[in-house]
Every structure is written in C-alpha cells, then in structure tokens.
Amino acid sequence: AAPDVVAALLKAWHEAIKETHRFGETPLKMACLCGASFEVTTLLLNTWLHYKENRTKSAIISLQRDNFNFAGDIIVLFSHLYALCSNDTDNPSPNEIMDCFIHVEMWNGVTLN
C-alpha cells in the first residue's frame, strides 16, 4: 500500500495497528514479512511503538525473532531498535540510535532512548 493510504487509515483508525489477520499477524509484521517500503514500515513501526506495551524489551525482541524480509535502510532501522534491548558492546551509541530515529521522524523510537 502507498504510504499516504496507510497514514490515512491509521489516522482514521489508530487501533488498526493492533488488529491481526486470521494467522495472527499484525500490519507491522505483515509489512515486514512482505518487504513493504521503508516509508510504510517506519509509519507502522512508529504507530506500533506509540503503545506503551510495545515499548518493552520483550515486545521489541519479539520482532527480532521473526524472519523478516528486511532490506537496506529497514535493516539499519530495526538493528538500531534491537540495539536498545541488547548489552552488546558493538552496538551503536544511544546518540547514534536517537539520530537515526530523528532522521526518519520516528518520534516514538526517540522516546525509547
């Protein structure tokens, strides 16, 4: 779907981000599995992170366990998100992560730092 269509849907029905289809996948997980555009994926991720229950380490790590069809900038975005939940010393610094989230205007990601 086009980013403007997804944005309009989420504006009209914010709770749509929590809906699941018959196999239990949310719009964010479907977008990741199907290789949706960077714009659509970041829009869905930012909306998903709007909900407090999704800003926990376990919720974020649950995304990492799925076998997503990530490419390019989406890999960087999710690796920065996962880095917030890891104690690995090879992770980017919190400032680098925040800069990434600010650059793509993922404001709910910025609040995780």
ABEGO torsion letter per residue (X at the ends): XBAAAAAAAAAABAAAAABBBAAGBBAAAAAAAAGBBAAAAAAAAAAAAABAAAABAAAAAAAAABBBBBBEAAAAAAAAAAAAABABAABBBAAAAAAAAAAAGBAAAAAAX
